[in-house]
Amino acid sequence: MRGVISNAIYKSVEHRVMVNSLQERVSLAFFYNPKSDIPIQPAPELVTPETPALYPGMTFDQYRLYIRMMGPRGKSQVESLKSPR
């Protein structure tokens, strides 16, 4: 979502782990789920005629449904939402 809200100014990173067989690893999961009707779209102050919105606006529910229907594909999933310039 970081890429969508920043209109691709800031890139989202994929979670990656390097396995170390000599040392235990601790993972902590944090989940953030906004209200279902909250809009997910580029911030209005980042959209201008010179830099149009690269992603369509949608609610968090629509975003979540899109992710679930397409299956897990990592960062390329959000990139597939991007509008052609």
N, CA, C and O atoms as a CHARMM CRD file, in Angstrom:
* protein
*
  340
    1    1 MET  N      0.81700  -1.19500   0.00000 PROA 1      0.00000
    2    1 MET  CA     0.00000   0.00000   0.00000 PROA 1      0.00000
    3    1 MET  C      0.85900   1.25700   0.00000 PROA 1      0.00000
    4    1 MET  O      0.41800   2.31000  -0.45900 PROA 1      0.00000
    5    2 ARG  N      2.06300   1.15500   0.50300 PROA 2      0.00000
    6    2 ARG  CA     2.94200   2.33200   0.54700 PROA 2      0.00000
    7    2 ARG  C      3.16500   2.89600  -0.85500 PROA 2      0.00000
    8    2 ARG  O      3.17000   4.11300  -1.04700 PROA 2      0.00000
    9    3 GLY  N      3.34800   2.01100  -1.83100 PROA 3      0.00000
   10    3 GLY  CA     3.54100   2.44600  -3.20600 PROA 3      0.00000
   11    3 GLY  C      2.31300   3.12300  -3.77100 PROA 3      0.00000
   12    3 GLY  O      2.42900   4.10200  -4.50700 PROA 3      0.00000
   13    4 VAL  N      1.13800   2.61700  -3.43700 PROA 4      0.00000
   14    4 VAL  CA    -0.12000   3.20300  -3.92000 PROA 4      0.00000
   15    4 VAL  C     -0.32200   4.57900  -3.31700 PROA 4      0.00000
   16    4 VAL  O     -0.56900   5.53800  -4.04800 PROA 4      0.00000
   17    5 ILE  N     -0.22600   4.70000  -2.01600 PROA 5      0.00000
   18    5 ILE  CA    -0.49100   5.97300  -1.33800 PROA 5      0.00000
   19    5 ILE  C      0.51500   7.04600  -1.74700 PROA 5      0.00000
   20    5 ILE  O      0.16700   8.22300  -1.83700 PROA 5      0.00000
   21    6 SER  N      1.77000   6.63700  -1.99600 PROA 6      0.00000
   22    6 SER  CA     2.78200   7.62200  -2.39700 PROA 6      0.00000
   23    6 SER  C      2.82400   7.83100  -3.91500 PROA 6      0.00000
   24    6 SER  O      3.68500   8.55300  -4.41500 PROA 6      0.00000
   25    7 ASN  N      1.90700   7.20900  -4.64100 PROA 7      0.00000
   26    7 ASN  CA     1.86700   7.29400  -6.10300 PROA 7      0.00000
   27    7 ASN  C      3.19300   6.84600  -6.71000 PROA 7      0.00000
   28    7 ASN  O      3.70500   7.45400  -7.65000 PROA 7      0.00000
   29    8 ALA  N      3.73300   5.77100  -6.14800 PROA 8      0.00000
   30    8 ALA  CA     4.97600   5.11900  -6.59700 PROA 8      0.00000
   31    8 ALA  C      6.23300   5.93500  -6.32800 PROA 8      0.00000
   32    8 ALA  O      7.29000   5.63200  -6.88300 PROA 8      0.00000
   33    9 ILE  N      6.14200   6.95900  -5.49400 PROA 9      0.00000
   34    9 ILE  CA     7.34800   7.70000  -5.10600 PROA 9      0.00000
   35    9 ILE  C      8.19600   6.82800  -4.18400 PROA 9      0.00000
   36    9 ILE  O      9.41500   6.74000  -4.33700 PROA 9      0.00000
   37   10 TYR  N      7.52600   6.18200  -3.21800 PROA 10     0.00000
   38   10 TYR  CA     8.20900   5.27000  -2.31000 PROA 10     0.00000
   39   10 TYR  C      7.85600   3.84200  -2.71200 PROA 10     0.00000
   40   10 TYR  O      6.68500   3.53000  -2.93000 PROA 10     0.00000
   41   11 LYS  N      8.82600   3.00500  -2.80700 PROA 11     0.00000
   42   11 LYS  CA     8.62100   1.61600  -3.20100 PROA 11     0.00000
   43   11 LYS  C      8.37100   0.75000  -1.97400 PROA 11     0.00000
   44   11 LYS  O      8.99600   0.93500  -0.93000 PROA 11     0.00000
   45   12 SER  N      7.46400  -0.18000  -2.11200 PROA 12     0.00000
   46   12 SER  CA     7.24100  -1.16800  -1.06700 PROA 12     0.00000
   47   12 SER  C      8.32200  -2.22800  -1.18000 PROA 12     0.00000
   48   12 SER  O      8.81100  -2.51800  -2.27200 PROA 12     0.00000
   49   13 VAL  N      8.68600  -2.79600  -0.05900 PROA 13     0.00000
   50   13 VAL  CA     9.70000  -3.84800  -0.08400 PROA 13     0.00000
   51   13 VAL  C      9.04200  -5.17700   0.25900 PROA 13     0.00000
   52   13 VAL  O      8.08200  -5.23400   1.02800 PROA 13     0.00000
   53   14 GLU  N      9.57500  -6.23800  -0.32300 PROA 14     0.00000
   54   14 GLU  CA     9.08500  -7.57200  -0.00300 PROA 14     0.00000
   55   14 GLU  C      9.81000  -8.08200   1.22700 PROA 14     0.00000
   56   14 GLU  O     10.97700  -7.76400   1.45500 PROA 14     0.00000
   57   15 HSD  N      9.11500  -8.86400   2.00200 PROA 15     0.00000
   58   15 HSD  CA     9.70800  -9.47900   3.18900 PROA 15     0.00000
   59   15 HSD  C     10.62900 -10.60000   2.74100 PROA 15     0.00000
   60   15 HSD  O     10.20700 -11.51600   2.03600 PROA 15     0.00000
   61   16 ARG  N     11.86300 -10.52700   3.14300 PROA 16     0.00000
   62   16 ARG  CA    12.82900 -11.57300   2.80500 PROA 16     0.00000
   63   16 ARG  C     13.59400 -11.96100   4.05900 PROA 16     0.00000
   64   16 ARG  O     13.83600 -11.13700   4.94000 PROA 16     0.00000
   65   17 VAL  N     13.96300 -13.21400   4.12100 PROA 17     0.00000
   66   17 VAL  CA    14.66200 -13.73500   5.28600 PROA 17     0.00000
   67   17 VAL  C     15.88000 -14.51500   4.81900 PROA 17     0.00000
   68   17 VAL  O     15.81200 -15.29600   3.87000 PROA 17     0.00000
   69   18 MET  N     16.98400 -14.29100   5.49800 PROA 18     0.00000
   70   18 MET  CA    18.17700 -15.10300   5.25200 PROA 18     0.00000
   71   18 MET  C     18.25100 -16.13400   6.37300 PROA 18     0.00000
   72   18 MET  O     18.23400 -15.78400   7.55300 PROA 18     0.00000
   73   19 VAL  N     18.33200 -17.38100   6.00300 PROA 19     0.00000
   74   19 VAL  CA    18.36500 -18.46200   6.97800 PROA 19     0.00000
   75   19 VAL  C     19.77200 -18.59900   7.54200 PROA 19     0.00000
   76   19 VAL  O     20.76000 -18.61300   6.80700 PROA 19     0.00000
   77   20 ASN  N     19.83500 -18.70000   8.85900 PROA 20     0.00000
   78   20 ASN  CA    21.10700 -18.90600   9.54500 PROA 20     0.00000
   79   20 ASN  C     20.94900 -20.15300  10.39400 PROA 20     0.00000
   80   20 ASN  O     20.27700 -20.12100  11.42600 PROA 20     0.00000
   81   21 SER  N     21.55700 -21.24700   9.97400 PROA 21     0.00000
   82   21 SER  CA    21.39800 -22.51500  10.68900 PROA 21     0.00000
   83   21 SER  C     22.12200 -22.53200  12.03200 PROA 21     0.00000
   84   21 SER  O     21.94000 -23.46300  12.81600 PROA 21     0.00000
   85   22 LEU  N     22.93800 -21.52000  12.30600 PROA 22     0.00000
   86   22 LEU  CA    23.69500 -21.48500  13.55600 PROA 22     0.00000
   87   22 LEU  C     23.00600 -20.68400  14.65500 PROA 22     0.00000
   88   22 LEU  O     23.41300 -20.73900  15.81500 PROA 22     0.00000
   89   23 GLN  N     21.98500 -19.95600  14.29800 PROA 23     0.00000
   90   23 GLN  CA    21.35200 -19.06400  15.27800 PROA 23     0.00000
   91   23 GLN  C     19.83100 -19.10000  15.11700 PROA 23     0.00000
   92   23 GLN  O     19.31100 -19.13100  14.00200 PROA 23     0.00000
   93   24 GLU  N     19.13200 -19.09500  16.25200 PROA 24     0.00000
   94   24 GLU  CA    17.66900 -19.07000  16.20800 PROA 24     0.00000
   95   24 GLU  C     17.19100 -17.72200  15.70100 PROA 24     0.00000
   96   24 GLU  O     17.86000 -16.70100  15.85800 PROA 24     0.00000
   97   25 ARG  N     16.03400 -17.74500  15.09900 PROA 25     0.00000
   98   25 ARG  CA    15.43900 -16.51900  14.57600 PROA 25     0.00000
   99   25 ARG  C     14.08900 -16.30100  15.24300 PROA 25     0.00000
  100   25 ARG  O     13.32300 -17.24700  15.42800 PROA 25     0.00000
  101   26 VAL  N     13.80200 -15.07900  15.59800 PROA 26     0.00000
  102   26 VAL  CA    12.51900 -14.72300  16.18800 PROA 26     0.00000
  103   26 VAL  C     11.77800 -13.83500  15.20000 PROA 26     0.00000
  104   26 VAL  O     12.32200 -12.84700  14.70700 PROA 26     0.00000
  105   27 SER  N     10.53800 -14.19600  14.91900 PROA 27     0.00000
  106   27 SER  CA     9.71100 -13.39600  14.02200 PROA 27     0.00000
  107   27 SER  C      8.51600 -12.85500  14.79100 PROA 27     0.00000
  108   27 SER  O      7.90100 -13.56900  15.58200 PROA 27     0.00000
  109   28 LEU  N      8.19700 -11.61700  14.55900 PROA 28     0.00000
  110   28 LEU  CA     7.01900 -10.99500  15.15500 PROA 28     0.00000
  111   28 LEU  C      6.12300 -10.51300  14.02500 PROA 28     0.00000
  112   28 LEU  O      6.57500  -9.80300  13.12600 PROA 28     0.00000
  113   29 ALA  N      4.87200 -10.89600  14.07100 PROA 29     0.00000
  114   29 ALA  CA     3.92400 -10.47900  13.03300 PROA 29     0.00000
  115   29 ALA  C      3.08600  -9.31500  13.54200 PROA 29     0.00000
  116   29 ALA  O      2.56900  -9.34800  14.65900 PROA 29     0.00000
  117   30 PHE  N      2.95800  -8.30100  12.72100 PROA 30     0.00000
  118   30 PHE  CA     2.11100  -7.15600  13.02900 PROA 30     0.00000
  119   30 PHE  C      1.10700  -7.02200  11.90000 PROA 30     0.00000
  120   30 PHE  O      1.48200  -7.03100  10.72700 PROA 30     0.00000
  121   31 PHE  N     -0.14700  -6.90000  12.24300 PROA 31     0.00000
  122   31 PHE  CA    -1.19100  -6.79200  11.23400 PROA 31     0.00000
  123   31 PHE  C     -1.88600  -5.45200  11.36100 PROA 31     0.00000
  124   31 PHE  O     -2.20600  -5.00200  12.46100 PROA 31     0.00000
  125   32 TYR  N     -2.11000  -4.83600  10.24300 PROA 32     0.00000
  126   32 TYR  CA    -2.79700  -3.55600  10.21300 PROA 32     0.00000
  127   32 TYR  C     -3.93000  -3.67600   9.22000 PROA 32     0.00000
  128   32 TYR  O     -3.68900  -3.86800   8.02800 PROA 32     0.00000
  129   33 ASN  N     -5.13900  -3.56900   9.67700 PROA 33     0.00000
  130   33 ASN  CA    -6.30400  -3.64300   8.80100 PROA 33     0.00000
  131   33 ASN  C     -7.18000  -2.42800   9.05200 PROA 33     0.00000
  132   33 ASN  O     -7.87200  -2.35500  10.06800 PROA 33     0.00000
  133   34 PRO  N     -7.15300  -1.47600   8.13300 PROA 34     0.00000
  134   34 PRO  CA    -8.02300  -0.31200   8.30300 PROA 34     0.00000
  135   34 PRO  C     -9.49000  -0.69600   8.12500 PROA 34     0.00000
  136   34 PRO  O     -9.80600  -1.81000   7.70800 PROA 34     0.00000
  137   35 LYS  N    -10.36100   0.22400   8.44000 PROA 35     0.00000
  138   35 LYS  CA   -11.79300  -0.00800   8.24300 PROA 35     0.00000
  139   35 LYS  C    -12.04100  -0.35800   6.78600 PROA 35     0.00000
  140   35 LYS  O    -11.32400   0.09600   5.89400 PROA 35     0.00000
  141   36 SER  N    -13.05800  -1.16400   6.55500 PROA 36     0.00000
  142   36 SER  CA   -13.31500  -1.69300   5.21200 PROA 36     0.00000
  143   36 SER  C    -13.64300  -0.62600   4.17500 PROA 36     0.00000
  144   36 SER  O    -13.38600  -0.82700   2.98800 PROA 36     0.00000
  145   37 ASP  N    -14.20900   0.51300   4.59900 PROA 37     0.00000
  146   37 ASP  CA   -14.60800   1.53600   3.62400 PROA 37     0.00000
  147   37 ASP  C    -13.57200   2.65300   3.46000 PROA 37     0.00000
  148   37 ASP  O    -13.83700   3.64700   2.78400 PROA 37     0.00000
  149   38 ILE  N    -12.40200   2.49400   4.07000 PROA 38     0.00000
  150   38 ILE  CA   -11.36800   3.53100   3.96300 PROA 38     0.00000
  151   38 ILE  C    -10.80500   3.53500   2.53200 PROA 38     0.00000
  152   38 ILE  O    -10.53100   2.47200   1.97600 PROA 38     0.00000
  153   39 PRO  N    -10.63400   4.71700   1.93900 PROA 39     0.00000
  154   39 PRO  CA   -10.10300   4.74200   0.56800 PROA 39     0.00000
  155   39 PRO  C     -8.60500   4.46600   0.52700 PROA 39     0.00000
  156   39 PRO  O     -7.84300   4.98700   1.34100 PROA 39     0.00000
  157   40 ILE  N     -8.19700   3.65000  -0.42200 PROA 40     0.00000
  158   40 ILE  CA    -6.78600   3.36300  -0.69000 PROA 40     0.00000
  159   40 ILE  C     -6.51400   3.97100  -2.06700 PROA 40     0.00000
  160   40 ILE  O     -7.00300   3.46700  -3.07800 PROA 40     0.00000
  161   41 GLN  N     -5.74700   5.03300  -2.10400 PROA 41     0.00000
  162   41 GLN  CA    -5.49200   5.74800  -3.35500 PROA 41     0.00000
  163   41 GLN  C     -4.28100   6.64900  -3.16900 PROA 41     0.00000
  164   41 GLN  O     -3.86000   6.89900  -2.04000 PROA 41     0.00000
  165   42 PRO  N     -3.71600   7.13900  -4.27500 PROA 42     0.00000
  166   42 PRO  CA    -2.60600   8.07500  -4.13900 PROA 42     0.00000
  167   42 PRO  C     -3.04700   9.32400  -3.36200 PROA 42     0.00000
  168   42 PRO  O     -4.16100   9.81400  -3.54100 PROA 42     0.00000
  169   43 ALA  N     -2.16700   9.82600  -2.50500 PROA 43     0.00000
  170   43 ALA  CA    -2.46400  11.03700  -1.72600 PROA 43     0.00000
  171   43 ALA  C     -2.72700  12.19700  -2.69000 PROA 43     0.00000
  172   43 ALA  O     -1.94000  12.41000  -3.61200 PROA 43     0.00000
  173   44 PRO  N     -3.80200  12.94000  -2.50100 PROA 44     0.00000
  174   44 PRO  CA    -4.16600  14.01800  -3.42800 PROA 44     0.00000
  175   44 PRO  C     -3.04300  15.03200  -3.66000 PROA 44     0.00000
  176   44 PRO  O     -2.89800  15.54400  -4.77000 PROA 44     0.00000
  177   45 GLU  N     -2.25500  15.32600  -2.63700 PROA 45     0.00000
  178   45 GLU  CA    -1.17900  16.30600  -2.80400 PROA 45     0.00000
  179   45 GLU  C     -0.02700  15.80200  -3.67700 PROA 45     0.00000
  180   45 GLU  O      0.84300  16.57800  -4.06900 PROA 45     0.00000
  181   46 LEU  N     -0.02500  14.49500  -3.98200 PROA 46     0.00000
  182   46 LEU  CA     1.01200  13.92900  -4.83900 PROA 46     0.00000
  183   46 LEU  C      0.54500  13.73400  -6.28400 PROA 46     0.00000
  184   46 LEU  O      1.31400  13.28800  -7.13500 PROA 46     0.00000
  185   47 VAL  N     -0.72000  14.07000  -6.55300 PROA 47     0.00000
  186   47 VAL  CA    -1.28500  13.92200  -7.89900 PROA 47     0.00000
  187   47 VAL  C     -1.42400  15.29300  -8.52800 PROA 47     0.00000
  188   47 VAL  O     -2.11100  16.16300  -7.99300 PROA 47     0.00000
  189   48 THR  N     -0.77100  15.48500  -9.66700 PROA 48     0.00000
  190   48 THR  CA    -0.81500  16.75000 -10.40500 PROA 48     0.00000
  191   48 THR  C     -0.98200  16.41800 -11.88700 PROA 48     0.00000
  192   48 THR  O     -0.88200  15.25100 -12.26500 PROA 48     0.00000
  193   49 PRO  N     -1.23200  17.41300 -12.72700 PROA 49     0.00000
  194   49 PRO  CA    -1.27700  17.13100 -14.16900 PROA 49     0.00000
  195   49 PRO  C      0.03900  16.53200 -14.68200 PROA 49     0.00000
  196   49 PRO  O      0.03400  15.71900 -15.60600 PROA 49     0.00000
  197   50 GLU  N      1.15300  16.93300 -14.08600 PROA 50     0.00000
  198   50 GLU  CA     2.45100  16.38900 -14.50000 PROA 50     0.00000
  199   50 GLU  C      2.69800  14.98600 -13.94400 PROA 50     0.00000
  200   50 GLU  O      3.39100  14.18200 -14.56800 PROA 50     0.00000
  201   51 THR  N      2.13600  14.69500 -12.78100 PROA 51     0.00000
  202   51 THR  CA     2.26900  13.37100 -12.16500 PROA 51     0.00000
  203   51 THR  C      0.87600  12.82800 -11.84400 PROA 51     0.00000
  204   51 THR  O      0.43700  12.88700 -10.69600 PROA 51     0.00000
  205   52 PRO  N      0.18000  12.29800 -12.85500 PROA 52     0.00000
  206   52 PRO  CA    -1.17600  11.79100 -12.62400 PROA 52     0.00000
  207   52 PRO  C     -1.16900  10.56200 -11.71600 PROA 52     0.00000
  208   52 PRO  O     -0.13400   9.92500 -11.51800 PROA 52     0.00000
  209   53 ALA  N     -2.32500  10.24700 -11.17600 PROA 53     0.00000
  210   53 ALA  CA    -2.46300   9.07100 -10.31200 PROA 53     0.00000
  211   53 ALA  C     -2.09700   7.81900 -11.09900 PROA 53     0.00000
  212   53 ALA  O     -2.59800   7.60300 -12.20300 PROA 53     0.00000
  213   54 LEU  N     -1.23000   7.00300 -10.53200 PROA 54     0.00000
  214   54 LEU  CA    -0.80900   5.76200 -11.18500 PROA 54     0.00000
  215   54 LEU  C     -1.67800   4.57600 -10.79000 PROA 54     0.00000
  216   54 LEU  O     -1.65500   3.53900 -11.45300 PROA 54     0.00000
  217   55 TYR  N     -2.44000   4.72400  -9.71900 PROA 55     0.00000
  218   55 TYR  CA    -3.26900   3.63500  -9.21800 PROA 55     0.00000
  219   55 TYR  C     -4.70300   4.12200  -9.08000 PROA 55     0.00000
  220   55 TYR  O     -4.92400   5.26900  -8.69300 PROA 55     0.00000
  221   56 PRO  N     -5.68600   3.27500  -9.39100 PROA 56     0.00000
  222   56 PRO  CA    -7.08600   3.67400  -9.20400 PROA 56     0.00000
  223   56 PRO  C     -7.44100   3.68400  -7.72300 PROA 56     0.00000
  224   56 PRO  O     -6.88400   2.91400  -6.94000 PROA 56     0.00000
  225   57 GLY  N     -8.35600   4.54300  -7.34500 PROA 57     0.00000
  226   57 GLY  CA    -8.83600   4.55200  -5.97100 PROA 57     0.00000
  227   57 GLY  C     -9.74600   3.35700  -5.72800 PROA 57     0.00000
  228   57 GLY  O    -10.48400   2.94500  -6.62300 PROA 57     0.00000
  229   58 MET  N     -9.69900   2.80700  -4.53900 PROA 58     0.00000
  230   58 MET  CA   -10.57400   1.70500  -4.15700 PROA 58     0.00000
  231   58 MET  C    -10.67900   1.69100  -2.64100 PROA 58     0.00000
  232   58 MET  O     -9.86700   2.30500  -1.94900 PROA 58     0.00000
  233   59 THR  N    -11.66900   0.99700  -2.13500 PROA 59     0.00000
  234   59 THR  CA   -11.78200   0.85700  -0.68500 PROA 59     0.00000
  235   59 THR  C    -10.84100  -0.25900  -0.23300 PROA 59     0.00000
  236   59 THR  O    -10.36300  -1.05600  -1.04000 PROA 59     0.00000
  237   60 PHE  N    -10.58800  -0.29700   1.07100 PROA 60     0.00000
  238   60 PHE  CA    -9.73500  -1.36500   1.58600 PROA 60     0.00000
  239   60 PHE  C    -10.35600  -2.73000   1.31200 PROA 60     0.00000
  240   60 PHE  O     -9.63300  -3.68400   1.02600 PROA 60     0.00000
  241   61 ASP  N    -11.70400  -2.84500   1.39500 PROA 61     0.00000
  242   61 ASP  CA   -12.37500  -4.11000   1.08000 PROA 61     0.00000
  243   61 ASP  C    -12.12200  -4.52400  -0.36500 PROA 61     0.00000
  244   61 ASP  O    -11.86100  -5.69800  -0.63000 PROA 61     0.00000
  245   62 GLN  N    -12.19500  -3.58200  -1.30200 PROA 62     0.00000
  246   62 GLN  CA   -11.93300  -3.89200  -2.71100 PROA 62     0.00000
  247   62 GLN  C    -10.47800  -4.33000  -2.90200 PROA 62     0.00000
  248   62 GLN  O    -10.19900  -5.26800  -3.65000 PROA 62     0.00000
  249   63 TYR  N     -9.56800  -3.65600  -2.23200 PROA 63     0.00000
  250   63 TYR  CA    -8.15000  -4.00200  -2.29900 PROA 63     0.00000
  251   63 TYR  C     -7.91700  -5.41900  -1.77000 PROA 63     0.00000
  252   63 TYR  O     -7.22300  -6.22200  -2.39300 PROA 63     0.00000
  253   64 ARG  N     -8.50600  -5.70700  -0.61700 PROA 64     0.00000
  254   64 ARG  CA    -8.35400  -7.03200   0.00200 PROA 64     0.00000
  255   64 ARG  C     -8.94800  -8.11800  -0.89600 PROA 64     0.00000
  256   64 ARG  O     -8.35400  -9.18600  -1.04300 PROA 64     0.00000
  257   65 LEU  N    -10.10800  -7.86100  -1.49300 PROA 65     0.00000
  258   65 LEU  CA   -10.73900  -8.82500  -2.39600 PROA 65     0.00000
  259   65 LEU  C     -9.85100  -9.06800  -3.62400 PROA 65     0.00000
  260   65 LEU  O     -9.68900 -10.20800  -4.05900 PROA 65     0.00000
  261   66 TYR  N     -9.28600  -8.00600  -4.17300 PROA 66     0.00000
  262   66 TYR  CA    -8.39400  -8.14100  -5.32100 PROA 66     0.00000
  263   66 TYR  C     -7.19900  -9.03500  -4.96900 PROA 66     0.00000
  264   66 TYR  O     -6.84800  -9.93200  -5.73600 PROA 66     0.00000
  265   67 ILE  N     -6.58400  -8.79400  -3.82500 PROA 67     0.00000
  266   67 ILE  CA    -5.43400  -9.58600  -3.39000 PROA 67     0.00000
  267   67 ILE  C     -5.82500 -11.05400  -3.21300 PROA 67     0.00000
  268   67 ILE  O     -5.08100 -11.95000  -3.61400 PROA 67     0.00000
  269   68 ARG  N     -6.98500 -11.29700  -2.61700 PROA 68     0.00000
  270   68 ARG  CA    -7.42200 -12.68300  -2.37800 PROA 68     0.00000
  271   68 ARG  C     -7.77600 -13.40100  -3.67600 PROA 68     0.00000
  272   68 ARG  O     -7.47800 -14.58600  -3.82500 PROA 68     0.00000
  273   69 MET  N     -8.39800 -12.70900  -4.60500 PROA 69     0.00000
  274   69 MET  CA    -8.80500 -13.34200  -5.85500 PROA 69     0.00000
  275   69 MET  C     -7.60500 -13.64800  -6.75500 PROA 69     0.00000
  276   69 MET  O     -7.61500 -14.63200  -7.49400 PROA 69     0.00000
  277   70 MET  N     -6.59100 -12.81700  -6.69100 PROA 70     0.00000
  278   70 MET  CA    -5.42500 -13.00500  -7.54500 PROA 70     0.00000
  279   70 MET  C     -4.41700 -13.99400  -6.94400 PROA 70     0.00000
  280   70 MET  O     -3.53200 -14.47800  -7.64900 PROA 70     0.00000
  281   71 GLY  N     -4.54600 -14.29200  -5.66500 PROA 71     0.00000
  282   71 GLY  CA    -3.60100 -15.19700  -5.01300 PROA 71     0.00000
  283   71 GLY  C     -2.31700 -14.46100  -4.64800 PROA 71     0.00000
  284   71 GLY  O     -2.06700 -13.36400  -5.14600 PROA 71     0.00000
  285   72 PRO  N     -1.50600 -15.05500  -3.78600 PROA 72     0.00000
  286   72 PRO  CA    -0.28600 -14.37300  -3.35100 PROA 72     0.00000
  287   72 PRO  C      0.73800 -14.26900  -4.48100 PROA 72     0.00000
  288   72 PRO  O      1.18100 -15.27900  -5.02900 PROA 72     0.00000
  289   73 ARG  N      1.10400 -13.04100  -4.81900 PROA 73     0.00000
  290   73 ARG  CA     2.11200 -12.81800  -5.84900 PROA 73     0.00000
  291   73 ARG  C      3.10400 -11.74600  -5.42600 PROA 73     0.00000
  292   73 ARG  O      3.88100 -11.25800  -6.24500 PROA 73     0.00000
  293   74 GLY  N      3.08100 -11.38200  -4.16200 PROA 74     0.00000
  294   74 GLY  CA     4.04800 -10.41600  -3.65500 PROA 74     0.00000
  295   74 GLY  C      3.87500  -9.03200  -4.25300 PROA 74     0.00000
  296   74 GLY  O      2.76400  -8.59600  -4.55400 PROA 74     0.00000
  297   75 LYS  N      4.98700  -8.36000  -4.41500 PROA 75     0.00000
  298   75 LYS  CA     5.00600  -6.96300  -4.86500 PROA 75     0.00000
  299   75 LYS  C      4.40300  -6.79200  -6.26100 PROA 75     0.00000
  300   75 LYS  O      3.80900  -5.75200  -6.54600 PROA 75     0.00000
  301   76 SER  N      4.54400  -7.78100  -7.12800 PROA 76     0.00000
  302   76 SER  CA     4.00600  -7.65800  -8.48200 PROA 76     0.00000
  303   76 SER  C      2.49200  -7.51700  -8.47900 PROA 76     0.00000
  304   76 SER  O      1.91500  -7.00700  -9.43900 PROA 76     0.00000
  305   77 GLN  N      1.84900  -7.96200  -7.41600 PROA 77     0.00000
  306   77 GLN  CA     0.39800  -7.85300  -7.31800 PROA 77     0.00000
  307   77 GLN  C     -0.03800  -6.40000  -7.25000 PROA 77     0.00000
  308   77 GLN  O     -0.98100  -6.00800  -7.93700 PROA 77     0.00000
  309   78 VAL  N      0.62600  -5.60000  -6.44300 PROA 78     0.00000
  310   78 VAL  CA     0.28000  -4.18500  -6.33000 PROA 78     0.00000
  311   78 VAL  C      0.65700  -3.47400  -7.63500 PROA 78     0.00000
  312   78 VAL  O     -0.06900  -2.59100  -8.09200 PROA 78     0.00000
  313   79 GLU  N      1.77100  -3.84900  -8.22200 PROA 79     0.00000
  314   79 GLU  CA     2.18900  -3.24000  -9.48700 PROA 79     0.00000
  315   79 GLU  C      1.17400  -3.50500 -10.59200 PROA 79     0.00000
  316   79 GLU  O      1.03500  -2.69200 -11.50600 PROA 79     0.00000
  317   80 SER  N      0.45900  -4.63300 -10.52400 PROA 80     0.00000
  318   80 SER  CA    -0.52900  -4.94600 -11.55600 PROA 80     0.00000
  319   80 SER  C     -1.72800  -4.01400 -11.50400 PROA 80     0.00000
  320   80 SER  O     -2.49600  -3.94600 -12.46400 PROA 80     0.00000
  321   81 LEU  N     -1.90300  -3.29600 -10.40300 PROA 81     0.00000
  322   81 LEU  CA    -2.98200  -2.31700 -10.29300 PROA 81     0.00000
  323   81 LEU  C     -2.65200  -1.01000 -11.01700 PROA 81     0.00000
  324   81 LEU  O     -3.54200  -0.22300 -11.33900 PROA 81     0.00000
  325   82 LYS  N     -1.37400  -0.79600 -11.26400 PROA 82     0.00000
  326   82 LYS  CA    -0.90400   0.47400 -11.80400 PROA 82     0.00000
  327   82 LYS  C     -1.51200   0.75400 -13.16900 PROA 82     0.00000
  328   82 LYS  O     -1.57400  -0.12800 -14.02600 PROA 82     0.00000
  329   83 SER  N     -1.96400   1.99800 -13.36400 PROA 83     0.00000
  330   83 SER  CA    -2.51500   2.43200 -14.64500 PROA 83     0.00000
  331   83 SER  C     -1.40200   2.69800 -15.63500 PROA 83     0.00000
  332   83 SER  O     -0.33900   3.18500 -15.25000 PROA 83     0.00000
  333   84 PRO  N     -1.62500   2.38800 -16.90900 PROA 84     0.00000
  334   84 PRO  CA    -0.60500   2.75100 -17.89400 PROA 84     0.00000
  335   84 PRO  C     -0.55500   4.26400 -18.06000 PROA 84     0.00000
  336   84 PRO  O     -1.59200   4.92600 -18.01700 PROA 84     0.00000
  337   85 ARG  N      0.62200   4.80800 -18.24700 PROA 85     0.00000
  338   85 ARG  CA     0.73100   6.27100 -18.43200 PROA 85     0.00000
  339   85 ARG  C      0.49500   6.62800 -19.85800 PROA 85     0.00000
  340   85 ARG  O      0.54300   7.80400 -20.21700 PROA 85     0.00000
